[in-house]
Amino acid sequence: MTKPTAAGLRRYPYTDGYFPDLSAPETAPDTALPCVCTDRCADRCAGECGCQACGAAFSEFCSEAGEFGADGHLVDELRALARYRDIGT
């Protein structure tokens, strides 16, 4: 099993470097989704580096936003990425 990287521990400090388990009643790590980002990744990585934790975070964002997809498919990935990365800046 892959372990979170140092960058992953900084990105997900409350879940020990893992994407949160969204089905858990309290904050808990989803140990199947470690963040394997490096310092070269975008501040708001969307998983382009192969990180499944950040890919899950981006998917969750798109799902919650509800304006980037149709029938469960991402329609405008570039627009979604721009909006995702603009949050918090």
N, C-alpha and C positions, 0 to 999 in steps of 0.2 A: 504494500500500500504506500502511496506517495504521501510524504509529509509536507506541511506548509513551509514555504520559504520565509526568510526574514522579512521580505516585503509583504508576504501574505499575513504574517503576524501583525504587521503595522496596519494593514488594510482591514483586517477583521479581528481587532483586539478583544472583543467581548465573547468571541467564540473560538479563541485559541488558533486563529488562522484559517478557520473553515467557514464556508457559507453557513448562515443560520439554518437550522432545521425548522422550516415553516410550519410543520405539523405539530411541533412540540408546544405545550401550553406555556412554557417559559423559555427564555433565551437559552438555546443549546446548540452545539455544533452539529452540522451534518457531516459526519466523518467520511462520507463518500465524496465530498466536494472540498478538497483542500485548495487553498489559494497558492498557486505556484508562480506567481508573478515575480518579476525582477525589478530592479530600480529603473530599467529602460522602458517599462510599460507606461502607458498613459496614466495620468492621475485617476481617471475613471475608466479603467480597462473594461472592455466589453467581452473579453475572452479571446481576442485575436491571437494572443500568444499561446493559446492552448489551455488556458486556465479555465477549468470547468466552474469554479466558484464565481469568477467574474462573468462568465457566460450566463450562469444562472441569474446573477444580479441584473444583467442587461435584459434577459428574457422576462424577469419579474417586472422590471420597469416598463417594458413594452406592453406587457399584459395589463398592468395597472393603468397606464396612460390611455390605452384603448383606441388610440388614433393612428397607429402605425400599421395595423394589420387588417386583413379581411379573411374571415374563415380560418383563423389560426395561423395565417402566413404573414410574414413581414413584407409589407409592400414597399416601403421606402426606407431602406436600412441606413442610407447616408443621413437622411433627415432625423431618424431616430437616434443615431449615434451623436449627431450634433446636439440635439436636445439633451440627451443623457449626459454628455460631457459638459454642457453649459450649467447644469445644476451645481450649486455650491460655489460658483465663480463670481 
